[in-house]
């Protein structure tokens, strides 16, 4: 059996066998594929993808079991689809079934924690 190496092909049986045979090798291959996929994404999408992967990894770390991680990640996904400001609301806005909502700006003031006071 070959190791999963191609970031753009997914063979469930190969990945499942690797996970059963060698959990450390599975994790190493998983991280390599994810890193490769993020690196192949357009530059403007990479920071968000890296942040999302960091969030997924923290959920997996804190879940305790693979099933617990699956349940939590599934909830995160469904919230992004059905929750407030989710995919369904956005699609309804685009189709005209729902009035467009003004969204808050992502800009924020940076407050220094120590050092010199900010210039006036």
C-alpha positions as CSV (number, residue, x, y, z in Angstrom):
1,X,0.0,0.0,0.0
2,X,1.3,3.5,-0.9
3,X,1.4,6.4,1.5
4,X,-1.0,9.3,0.8
5,X,1.2,11.9,-0.8
6,X,-0.8,13.7,-3.5
7,X,-2.6,16.7,-2.0
8,X,-5.3,16.7,-4.6
9,X,-6.3,13.0,-4.6
10,X,-8.1,11.4,-1.6
11,X,-8.3,7.6,-1.2
12,X,-10.2,6.9,2.0
13,X,-9.0,3.3,2.2
14,X,-5.3,4.4,2.0
15,X,-5.7,7.0,4.7
16,X,-7.8,4.7,7.0
17,X,-5.1,2.0,6.6
18,X,-2.3,4.4,7.4
19,X,-4.2,5.7,10.5
20,X,-4.7,2.2,11.7
21,X,-1.1,1.1,11.1
22,X,0.8,4.2,12.2
23,X,-1.0,7.1,13.8
24,X,2.1,9.3,13.9
25,X,2.7,8.8,10.1
26,X,-0.9,9.5,9.5
27,X,-0.7,12.8,11.4
28,X,2.5,13.7,9.6
29,X,1.0,13.0,6.2
30,X,-2.3,14.9,7.1
31,X,-0.3,18.0,8.1
32,X,1.8,17.8,5.0
33,X,-1.2,17.6,2.7
34,X,-3.0,20.5,4.5
35,X,0.1,22.6,4.3
36,X,0.4,21.9,0.6
37,X,-3.2,22.7,-0.1
38,X,-3.0,26.0,1.8
39,X,0.2,26.9,0.0
40,X,-1.5,26.2,-3.3
41,X,-4.4,28.5,-2.6
42,X,-4.4,32.1,-3.8
43,X,-2.2,34.3,-1.6
44,X,-5.1,36.5,-0.5
45,X,-6.9,33.3,0.9
46,X,-3.9,31.8,2.7
47,X,-4.1,33.7,6.0
48,X,-7.8,32.9,6.4
49,X,-7.2,29.2,5.5
50,X,-4.3,29.1,8.0
51,X,-6.5,30.6,10.7
52,X,-9.3,28.1,9.9
53,X,-6.9,25.2,10.1
54,X,-5.5,26.4,13.4
55,X,-9.1,26.6,14.7
56,X,-9.9,23.1,13.5
57,X,-6.7,21.8,15.1
58,X,-7.5,23.4,18.4
59,X,-11.0,21.9,18.3
60,X,-9.5,18.5,17.6
61,X,-6.9,18.9,20.4
62,X,-9.6,19.8,23.0
63,X,-12.2,17.3,21.9
64,X,-10.6,14.3,23.7
65,X,-11.8,11.7,21.1
66,X,-12.0,11.6,17.3
67,X,-15.8,11.3,17.6
68,X,-16.0,14.3,19.9
69,X,-13.9,16.3,17.4
70,X,-16.2,15.2,14.6
71,X,-19.3,16.3,16.5
72,X,-17.8,19.7,17.3
73,X,-16.5,20.3,13.8
74,X,-19.8,19.2,12.3
75,X,-21.5,21.8,14.6
76,X,-19.1,24.5,13.5
77,X,-19.8,23.7,9.8
78,X,-23.6,23.7,10.3
79,X,-23.4,27.0,12.2
80,X,-21.5,28.5,9.2
81,X,-24.3,27.4,6.9
82,X,-27.4,27.9,9.0
83,X,-26.4,30.3,11.8
84,X,-26.5,34.0,11.9
85,X,-24.7,35.7,9.0
86,X,-24.2,32.2,7.6
87,X,-24.4,30.9,4.0
88,X,-28.2,30.6,3.9
89,X,-28.7,34.2,5.0
90,X,-26.1,35.4,2.4
91,X,-27.8,33.4,-0.4
92,X,-31.1,34.8,0.6
93,X,-29.7,38.3,0.4
94,X,-28.2,37.6,-3.0
95,X,-31.5,36.2,-4.3
96,X,-33.5,39.1,-2.9
97,X,-35.5,37.0,-0.5
98,X,-34.0,38.8,2.4
99,X,-32.9,42.5,2.8
100,X,-29.2,43.0,2.8
101,X,-27.7,43.6,6.2
102,X,-25.0,46.1,6.8
103,X,-22.0,44.3,8.3
104,X,-19.6,45.6,10.9
105,X,-16.2,46.7,9.7
106,X,-13.3,44.3,10.4
107,X,-11.0,47.3,11.2
108,X,-10.1,47.8,14.8
109,X,-7.9,50.2,16.8
110,X,-4.7,48.6,18.1
111,X,-4.2,49.4,21.8
112,X,-0.5,49.2,22.9
113,X,0.0,47.0,26.0
114,X,3.2,48.6,27.1
115,X,5.9,50.9,25.9
116,X,5.5,54.4,24.6
117,X,2.0,56.0,24.4
118,X,0.7,56.2,20.8
119,X,1.4,59.3,18.8
120,X,-1.4,61.9,18.9
